[in-house]
Amino acid sequence: MADTPFPIDPTGAGDDFVATFQIEDTSVRGRIARLGDGVLDPILKRHDYPRWAAHLLGEAVTLAVLVSASLKFDGRVMVQAQGGGPVPLLVA
């Protein structure tokens, strides 16, 4: 996974990583991400978000990271969600 813009740390020793996995003898494949000090914390600490809003934004940022790590193009990925709840528009 040399194309990913994030360091790979499947041991979990670091704080920010994206890693691929495959369960042997099955067709199950996927990616796992853990974001914190380097990626997610600076975004969340810029504002005093309520806990639920910070959690929602963290999920959206993680989704954007997972999708962008799987694409093979030089560009940016944005996640946008629109709804009728307490957060009418979310962009990450």
Chimera marker file (.cmm) of the C-alpha trace (Angstrom):
<marker_set name="trace">
<marker id="1" x="0.000" y="0.000" z="0.000" r="1" g="1" b="0" radius="0.5"/>
<marker id="2" x="2.757" y="2.419" z="-0.917" r="1" g="1" b="0" radius="0.5"/>
<marker id="3" x="0.283" y="4.772" z="-2.618" r="1" g="1" b="0" radius="0.5"/>
<marker id="4" x="-1.443" y="5.788" z="0.612" r="1" g="1" b="0" radius="0.5"/>
<marker id="5" x="-0.679" y="9.298" z="1.904" r="1" g="1" b="0" radius="0.5"/>
<marker id="6" x="-0.749" y="8.049" z="5.506" r="1" g="1" b="0" radius="0.5"/>
<marker id="7" x="1.845" y="5.891" z="7.244" r="1" g="1" b="0" radius="0.5"/>
<marker id="8" x="0.887" y="2.260" z="7.662" r="1" g="1" b="0" radius="0.5"/>
<marker id="9" x="1.078" y="0.945" z="11.212" r="1" g="1" b="0" radius="0.5"/>
<marker id="10" x="-0.757" y="-2.384" z="11.482" r="1" g="1" b="0" radius="0.5"/>
<marker id="11" x="0.753" y="-3.014" z="14.924" r="1" g="1" b="0" radius="0.5"/>
<marker id="12" x="-1.147" y="-0.066" z="16.365" r="1" g="1" b="0" radius="0.5"/>
<marker id="13" x="1.963" y="1.484" z="17.896" r="1" g="1" b="0" radius="0.5"/>
<marker id="14" x="1.378" y="4.851" z="16.224" r="1" g="1" b="0" radius="0.5"/>
<marker id="15" x="-1.610" y="7.156" z="16.371" r="1" g="1" b="0" radius="0.5"/>
<marker id="16" x="-2.442" y="7.764" z="12.682" r="1" g="1" b="0" radius="0.5"/>
<marker id="17" x="-2.526" y="4.924" z="10.182" r="1" g="1" b="0" radius="0.5"/>
<marker id="18" x="-4.472" y="3.260" z="7.387" r="1" g="1" b="0" radius="0.5"/>
<marker id="19" x="-3.951" y="-0.452" z="6.755" r="1" g="1" b="0" radius="0.5"/>
<marker id="20" x="-5.508" y="-3.019" z="4.463" r="1" g="1" b="0" radius="0.5"/>
<marker id="21" x="-6.511" y="-6.479" z="5.597" r="1" g="1" b="0" radius="0.5"/>
<marker id="22" x="-7.777" y="-9.720" z="4.106" r="1" g="1" b="0" radius="0.5"/>
<marker id="23" x="-9.203" y="-12.719" z="5.918" r="1" g="1" b="0" radius="0.5"/>
<marker id="24" x="-7.531" y="-15.782" z="4.452" r="1" g="1" b="0" radius="0.5"/>
<marker id="25" x="-9.638" y="-18.366" z="2.630" r="1" g="1" b="0" radius="0.5"/>
<marker id="26" x="-12.491" y="-15.857" z="2.271" r="1" g="1" b="0" radius="0.5"/>
<marker id="27" x="-13.335" y="-12.996" z="-0.027" r="1" g="1" b="0" radius="0.5"/>
<marker id="28" x="-13.355" y="-10.547" z="2.895" r="1" g="1" b="0" radius="0.5"/>
<marker id="29" x="-11.063" y="-7.559" z="2.394" r="1" g="1" b="0" radius="0.5"/>
<marker id="30" x="-11.068" y="-4.109" z="3.892" r="1" g="1" b="0" radius="0.5"/>
<marker id="31" x="-9.240" y="-1.146" z="5.336" r="1" g="1" b="0" radius="0.5"/>
<marker id="32" x="-8.873" y="0.020" z="8.888" r="1" g="1" b="0" radius="0.5"/>
<marker id="33" x="-7.926" y="3.507" z="10.016" r="1" g="1" b="0" radius="0.5"/>
<marker id="34" x="-6.994" y="5.091" z="13.303" r="1" g="1" b="0" radius="0.5"/>
<marker id="35" x="-6.678" y="8.862" z="13.457" r="1" g="1" b="0" radius="0.5"/>
<marker id="36" x="-5.634" y="11.034" z="16.364" r="1" g="1" b="0" radius="0.5"/>
<marker id="37" x="-2.799" y="13.427" z="17.215" r="1" g="1" b="0" radius="0.5"/>
<marker id="38" x="-1.536" y="14.020" z="13.684" r="1" g="1" b="0" radius="0.5"/>
<marker id="39" x="-4.744" y="14.180" z="11.657" r="1" g="1" b="0" radius="0.5"/>
<marker id="40" x="-7.945" y="14.370" z="13.661" r="1" g="1" b="0" radius="0.5"/>
<marker id="41" x="-7.006" y="16.175" z="16.879" r="1" g="1" b="0" radius="0.5"/>
<marker id="42" x="-5.871" y="19.418" z="15.179" r="1" g="1" b="0" radius="0.5"/>
<marker id="43" x="-9.198" y="19.589" z="13.317" r="1" g="1" b="0" radius="0.5"/>
<marker id="44" x="-11.337" y="19.009" z="16.399" r="1" g="1" b="0" radius="0.5"/>
<marker id="45" x="-9.320" y="21.254" z="18.729" r="1" g="1" b="0" radius="0.5"/>
<marker id="46" x="-9.805" y="24.339" z="16.534" r="1" g="1" b="0" radius="0.5"/>
<marker id="47" x="-13.388" y="24.678" z="17.762" r="1" g="1" b="0" radius="0.5"/>
<marker id="48" x="-15.271" y="23.856" z="20.939" r="1" g="1" b="0" radius="0.5"/>
<marker id="49" x="-17.614" y="21.302" z="19.371" r="1" g="1" b="0" radius="0.5"/>
<marker id="50" x="-20.161" y="19.487" z="21.524" r="1" g="1" b="0" radius="0.5"/>
<marker id="51" x="-19.078" y="15.878" z="22.056" r="1" g="1" b="0" radius="0.5"/>
<marker id="52" x="-21.707" y="14.482" z="19.664" r="1" g="1" b="0" radius="0.5"/>
<marker id="53" x="-20.700" y="16.930" z="16.902" r="1" g="1" b="0" radius="0.5"/>
<marker id="54" x="-16.990" y="16.150" z="17.329" r="1" g="1" b="0" radius="0.5"/>
<marker id="55" x="-17.789" y="12.438" z="17.089" r="1" g="1" b="0" radius="0.5"/>
<marker id="56" x="-19.814" y="12.972" z="13.903" r="1" g="1" b="0" radius="0.5"/>
<marker id="57" x="-17.075" y="15.095" z="12.322" r="1" g="1" b="0" radius="0.5"/>
<marker id="58" x="-14.472" y="12.501" z="13.328" r="1" g="1" b="0" radius="0.5"/>
<marker id="59" x="-16.451" y="9.783" z="11.558" r="1" g="1" b="0" radius="0.5"/>
<marker id="60" x="-16.744" y="11.915" z="8.413" r="1" g="1" b="0" radius="0.5"/>
<marker id="61" x="-13.004" y="12.673" z="8.378" r="1" g="1" b="0" radius="0.5"/>
<marker id="62" x="-12.226" y="8.975" z="8.883" r="1" g="1" b="0" radius="0.5"/>
<marker id="63" x="-14.525" y="8.085" z="5.984" r="1" g="1" b="0" radius="0.5"/>
<marker id="64" x="-12.756" y="10.612" z="3.750" r="1" g="1" b="0" radius="0.5"/>
<marker id="65" x="-9.361" y="9.157" z="4.728" r="1" g="1" b="0" radius="0.5"/>
<marker id="66" x="-10.478" y="5.577" z="4.033" r="1" g="1" b="0" radius="0.5"/>
<marker id="67" x="-11.968" y="6.460" z="0.649" r="1" g="1" b="0" radius="0.5"/>
<marker id="68" x="-8.981" y="8.561" z="-0.426" r="1" g="1" b="0" radius="0.5"/>
<marker id="69" x="-6.538" y="5.808" z="0.601" r="1" g="1" b="0" radius="0.5"/>
<marker id="70" x="-8.289" y="3.393" z="-1.755" r="1" g="1" b="0" radius="0.5"/>
<marker id="71" x="-8.322" y="5.685" z="-4.811" r="1" g="1" b="0" radius="0.5"/>
<marker id="72" x="-5.415" y="5.914" z="-7.207" r="1" g="1" b="0" radius="0.5"/>
<marker id="73" x="-5.437" y="9.517" z="-8.332" r="1" g="1" b="0" radius="0.5"/>
<marker id="74" x="-3.682" y="12.692" z="-7.316" r="1" g="1" b="0" radius="0.5"/>
<marker id="75" x="-6.371" y="14.916" z="-5.853" r="1" g="1" b="0" radius="0.5"/>
<marker id="76" x="-8.607" y="15.597" z="-2.867" r="1" g="1" b="0" radius="0.5"/>
<marker id="77" x="-11.606" y="13.773" z="-1.457" r="1" g="1" b="0" radius="0.5"/>
<marker id="78" x="-14.432" y="15.549" z="0.347" r="1" g="1" b="0" radius="0.5"/>
<marker id="79" x="-17.333" y="13.985" z="2.207" r="1" g="1" b="0" radius="0.5"/>
<marker id="80" x="-20.570" y="15.952" z="2.256" r="1" g="1" b="0" radius="0.5"/>
<marker id="81" x="-23.752" y="14.896" z="4.033" r="1" g="1" b="0" radius="0.5"/>
<marker id="82" x="-27.020" y="16.798" z="4.146" r="1" g="1" b="0" radius="0.5"/>
<marker id="83" x="-29.981" y="16.034" z="6.373" r="1" g="1" b="0" radius="0.5"/>
<marker id="84" x="-32.833" y="17.377" z="8.421" r="1" g="1" b="0" radius="0.5"/>
<marker id="85" x="-31.416" y="16.722" z="11.896" r="1" g="1" b="0" radius="0.5"/>
<marker id="86" x="-29.343" y="18.882" z="14.233" r="1" g="1" b="0" radius="0.5"/>
<marker id="87" x="-26.545" y="19.062" z="11.627" r="1" g="1" b="0" radius="0.5"/>
<marker id="88" x="-28.152" y="20.145" z="8.347" r="1" g="1" b="0" radius="0.5"/>
<marker id="89" x="-24.851" y="20.071" z="6.409" r="1" g="1" b="0" radius="0.5"/>
<marker id="90" x="-21.584" y="18.280" z="7.191" r="1" g="1" b="0" radius="0.5"/>
<marker id="91" x="-18.471" y="18.702" z="5.047" r="1" g="1" b="0" radius="0.5"/>
<marker id="92" x="-15.175" y="16.961" z="5.772" r="1" g="1" b="0" radius="0.5"/>
<link id1="1" id2="2" r="1" g="1" b="0" radius="0.2"/>
<link id1="2" id2="3" r="1" g="1" b="0" radius="0.2"/>
<link id1="3" id2="4" r="1" g="1" b="0" radius="0.2"/>
<link id1="4" id2="5" r="1" g="1" b="0" radius="0.2"/>
<link id1="5" id2="6" r="1" g="1" b="0" radius="0.2"/>
<link id1="6" id2="7" r="1" g="1" b="0" radius="0.2"/>
<link id1="7" id2="8" r="1" g="1" b="0" radius="0.2"/>
<link id1="8" id2="9" r="1" g="1" b="0" radius="0.2"/>
<link id1="9" id2="10" r="1" g="1" b="0" radius="0.2"/>
<link id1="10" id2="11" r="1" g="1" b="0" radius="0.2"/>
<link id1="11" id2="12" r="1" g="1" b="0" radius="0.2"/>
<link id1="12" id2="13" r="1" g="1" b="0" radius="0.2"/>
<link id1="13" id2="14" r="1" g="1" b="0" radius="0.2"/>
<link id1="14" id2="15" r="1" g="1" b="0" radius="0.2"/>
<link id1="15" id2="16" r="1" g="1" b="0" radius="0.2"/>
<link id1="16" id2="17" r="1" g="1" b="0" radius="0.2"/>
<link id1="17" id2="18" r="1" g="1" b="0" radius="0.2"/>
<link id1="18" id2="19" r="1" g="1" b="0" radius="0.2"/>
<link id1="19" id2="20" r="1" g="1" b="0" radius="0.2"/>
<link id1="20" id2="21" r="1" g="1" b="0" radius="0.2"/>
<link id1="21" id2="22" r="1" g="1" b="0" radius="0.2"/>
<link id1="22" id2="23" r="1" g="1" b="0" radius="0.2"/>
<link id1="23" id2="24" r="1" g="1" b="0" radius="0.2"/>
<link id1="24" id2="25" r="1" g="1" b="0" radius="0.2"/>
<link id1="25" id2="26" r="1" g="1" b="0" radius="0.2"/>
<link id1="26" id2="27" r="1" g="1" b="0" radius="0.2"/>
<link id1="27" id2="28" r="1" g="1" b="0" radius="0.2"/>
<link id1="28" id2="29" r="1" g="1" b="0" radius="0.2"/>
<link id1="29" id2="30" r="1" g="1" b="0" radius="0.2"/>
<link id1="30" id2="31" r="1" g="1" b="0" radius="0.2"/>
<link id1="31" id2="32" r="1" g="1" b="0" radius="0.2"/>
<link id1="32" id2="33" r="1" g="1" b="0" radius="0.2"/>
<link id1="33" id2="34" r="1" g="1" b="0" radius="0.2"/>
<link id1="34" id2="35" r="1" g="1" b="0" radius="0.2"/>
<link id1="35" id2="36" r="1" g="1" b="0" radius="0.2"/>
<link id1="36" id2="37" r="1" g="1" b="0" radius="0.2"/>
<link id1="37" id2="38" r="1" g="1" b="0" radius="0.2"/>
<link id1="38" id2="39" r="1" g="1" b="0" radius="0.2"/>
<link id1="39" id2="40" r="1" g="1" b="0" radius="0.2"/>
<link id1="40" id2="41" r="1" g="1" b="0" radius="0.2"/>
<link id1="41" id2="42" r="1" g="1" b="0" radius="0.2"/>
<link id1="42" id2="43" r="1" g="1" b="0" radius="0.2"/>
<link id1="43" id2="44" r="1" g="1" b="0" radius="0.2"/>
<link id1="44" id2="45" r="1" g="1" b="0" radius="0.2"/>
<link id1="45" id2="46" r="1" g="1" b="0" radius="0.2"/>
<link id1="46" id2="47" r="1" g="1" b="0" radius="0.2"/>
<link id1="47" id2="48" r="1" g="1" b="0" radius="0.2"/>
<link id1="48" id2="49" r="1" g="1" b="0" radius="0.2"/>
<link id1="49" id2="50" r="1" g="1" b="0" radius="0.2"/>
<link id1="50" id2="51" r="1" g="1" b="0" radius="0.2"/>
<link id1="51" id2="52" r="1" g="1" b="0" radius="0.2"/>
<link id1="52" id2="53" r="1" g="1" b="0" radius="0.2"/>
<link id1="53" id2="54" r="1" g="1" b="0" radius="0.2"/>
<link id1="54" id2="55" r="1" g="1" b="0" radius="0.2"/>
<link id1="55" id2="56" r="1" g="1" b="0" radius="0.2"/>
<link id1="56" id2="57" r="1" g="1" b="0" radius="0.2"/>
<link id1="57" id2="58" r="1" g="1" b="0" radius="0.2"/>
<link id1="58" id2="59" r="1" g="1" b="0" radius="0.2"/>
<link id1="59" id2="60" r="1" g="1" b="0" radius="0.2"/>
<link id1="60" id2="61" r="1" g="1" b="0" radius="0.2"/>
<link id1="61" id2="62" r="1" g="1" b="0" radius="0.2"/>
<link id1="62" id2="63" r="1" g="1" b="0" radius="0.2"/>
<link id1="63" id2="64" r="1" g="1" b="0" radius="0.2"/>
<link id1="64" id2="65" r="1" g="1" b="0" radius="0.2"/>
<link id1="65" id2="66" r="1" g="1" b="0" radius="0.2"/>
<link id1="66" id2="67" r="1" g="1" b="0" radius="0.2"/>
<link id1="67" id2="68" r="1" g="1" b="0" radius="0.2"/>
<link id1="68" id2="69" r="1" g="1" b="0" radius="0.2"/>
<link id1="69" id2="70" r="1" g="1" b="0" radius="0.2"/>
<link id1="70" id2="71" r="1" g="1" b="0" radius="0.2"/>
<link id1="71" id2="72" r="1" g="1" b="0" radius="0.2"/>
<link id1="72" id2="73" r="1" g="1" b="0" radius="0.2"/>
<link id1="73" id2="74" r="1" g="1" b="0" radius="0.2"/>
<link id1="74" id2="75" r="1" g="1" b="0" radius="0.2"/>
<link id1="75" id2="76" r="1" g="1" b="0" radius="0.2"/>
<link id1="76" id2="77" r="1" g="1" b="0" radius="0.2"/>
<link id1="77" id2="78" r="1" g="1" b="0" radius="0.2"/>
<link id1="78" id2="79" r="1" g="1" b="0" radius="0.2"/>
<link id1="79" id2="80" r="1" g="1" b="0" radius="0.2"/>
<link id1="80" id2="81" r="1" g="1" b="0" radius="0.2"/>
<link id1="81" id2="82" r="1" g="1" b="0" radius="0.2"/>
<link id1="82" id2="83" r="1" g="1" b="0" radius="0.2"/>
<link id1="83" id2="84" r="1" g="1" b="0" radius="0.2"/>
<link id1="84" id2="85" r="1" g="1" b="0" radius="0.2"/>
<link id1="85" id2="86" r="1" g="1" b="0" radius="0.2"/>
<link id1="86" id2="87" r="1" g="1" b="0" radius="0.2"/>
<link id1="87" id2="88" r="1" g="1" b="0" radius="0.2"/>
<link id1="88" id2="89" r="1" g="1" b="0" radius="0.2"/>
<link id1="89" id2="90" r="1" g="1" b="0" radius="0.2"/>
<link id1="90" id2="91" r="1" g="1" b="0" radius="0.2"/>
<link id1="91" id2="92" r="1" g="1" b="0" radius="0.2"/>
</marker_set>
